[in-house]
Amino acid sequence: MDNKFEISEDFAKKLDAEDTLAQFRERFYIPQDTIYVDGNSLGLLSKDSETSLLRVINEWKTLAINGWFIAERPWYYFSEDLGKMIAPLVGAKTNEVVATGTTTVNIHALISSFYVPKGKKTKILADVLNFPTDIYALRSQIELKGLDPQEHLVLAPSSDGRYLDEKIIIDLMTDDIALIFLPSVLFRNGQLLDMSLLTKEAHKRDILIGFDCSHSVGAIPHYFNKWEVDFAVWCSYKYMNSGPGSSAYLYVNEKHFDRKPGLVGWFGNNKDTQFNMSLDFEPSDNAGRWQISSPGIIGAAAMEGAVKIILEAGIEAIREKSLKLTSYLIYLIDEILSKEPYNFIIGSPRDIKRRGGHIALEREEHSFEICEALKSYGVVPDFRPKNIIRIAPSALYNTFHDIWQIVQYLKKIIDRGEYL
Ligand SMILES: *Cc1c(COP(=O)(O)O)cnc(C)c1O
């Protein structure tokens, strides 16, 4: 991508005028007088999600129990249907994805199935910059196998507390590793790991590998089937714009469809025989077998509208605009805010092949106060200790002018000492 930017406001407006995804902004509810750049924590409600939500509420009102089979999108198959819909976003076959559970629960469901310590291979490899819930889940899965997480969870180190190095991770893929579980994009600095390379290297050593893609699905294309990733999980309420606490997704590569789920529940049963109510579990022959409970249909309804927009915009186009937004932000910070007295540092990869959907803006001092001052201008970023302001522009509802304004506000906040 060859981006030649300029610092003028007119140039920001020119970028917006050329933006082929600009029309999608109108499909979202953007809180009044707000520049919302927190889509990697909670994506915004779209009119499409509102429509699908209202439809399902009306079906509940008018069809009651019959909604499971005769609703417009029958509730009984809703989870598998959503999986089919989003399969192209993650490069999966239609039966390899299902909308179910929540991210942490899905991590438990999949790790309990894929972590089978045997002989010399007893350890899980993860990393020190991982999201806390993922690490808690891994430790508890190790304990449930009667092993000690101190010994059996290996965390790849970071040399600078910001980045991970694939080479270091690969060096740790030793004989005693049974399973690897890593993030696709690191939640703090937005570094994108090379999932294809890591999967290849893991498989060379007979190690299974899964990814938590909560910070990448909806912002970046994935090719799970082609890469031969064993399994993956991700939430739907960040770049997928599907609503607070809405159902999550899981992916399992088709070669594992005969694997026994670790946490079995009746919604993992073959759909044709589930309602025979036999006490003998008969798992479905697709990713659906890792489901546990009845799907939360109300939340899933919001997912339907949200996914429709992403498919319409196209994930490749979303990625292209997302990179242009973050590259533009980096450019403006470098040009306007990198020297005394501003001293902002870009804590995210400059190489677009290694960059996810957000930028970590760092500053040695007062970054928390600066983040608070930014909020007083109606900007909604978020803050991650100890000194990171995360700015996550969404390709679907943010503009280049939003980015330009944020940089002007930051400049003003420092010029006037408003953070003090
Ligand atoms: C957002 C996120 C989660 C969220 O987990 P929940 O179970 O939905 O609360 C988990 N892992 C990662 C890496 C995340 O970014």
Ligand as a Chemical Component Dictionary entry (heavy atoms), coordinates in Angstrom:
data_LIG
# 
_chem_comp.id                   LIG 
_chem_comp.type                 NON-POLYMER 
_chem_comp.pdbx_formal_charge   0 
_chem_comp.three_letter_code    LIG 
# 
loop_
_chem_comp_atom.comp_id 
_chem_comp_atom.atom_id 
_chem_comp_atom.alt_atom_id 
_chem_comp_atom.type_symbol 
_chem_comp_atom.charge 
_chem_comp_atom.model_Cartn_x 
_chem_comp_atom.model_Cartn_y 
_chem_comp_atom.model_Cartn_z 
_chem_comp_atom.pdbx_ordinal 
LIG C1 C1 C 0 -12.321 -9.625  24.315 1  
LIG C2 C2 C 0 -11.510 -10.831 24.546 2  
LIG C3 C3 C 0 -12.001 -11.897 25.329 3  
LIG C4 C4 C 0 -13.356 -11.785 25.962 4  
LIG O1 O1 O 0 -13.765 -12.921 26.647 5  
LIG P1 P1 P 0 -15.256 -13.045 27.155 6  
LIG O2 O2 O 0 -15.336 -14.448 27.580 7  
LIG O3 O3 O 0 -16.164 -12.681 26.025 8  
LIG O4 O4 O 0 -15.479 -12.084 28.267 9  
LIG C5 C5 C 0 -11.199 -13.012 25.481 10 
LIG N1 N1 N 0 -9.966  -13.077 24.910 11 
LIG C6 C6 C 0 -9.473  -12.066 24.172 12 
LIG C7 C7 C 0 -8.120  -12.164 23.554 13 
LIG C8 C8 C 0 -10.224 -10.911 23.966 14 
LIG O5 O5 O 0 -9.735  -9.908  23.231 15 
# 
loop_
_chem_comp_bond.comp_id 
_chem_comp_bond.atom_id_1 
_chem_comp_bond.atom_id_2 
_chem_comp_bond.value_order 
_chem_comp_bond.pdbx_ordinal 
LIG C1 C2 SING 1  
LIG C2 C3 SING 2  
LIG C2 C8 DOUB 3  
LIG C3 C4 SING 4  
LIG C3 C5 DOUB 5  
LIG C4 O1 SING 6  
LIG O1 P1 SING 7  
LIG P1 O2 DOUB 8  
LIG P1 O3 SING 9  
LIG P1 O4 SING 10 
LIG C5 N1 SING 11 
LIG N1 C6 DOUB 12 
LIG C6 C7 SING 13 
LIG C6 C8 SING 14 
LIG C8 O5 SING 15 
# 
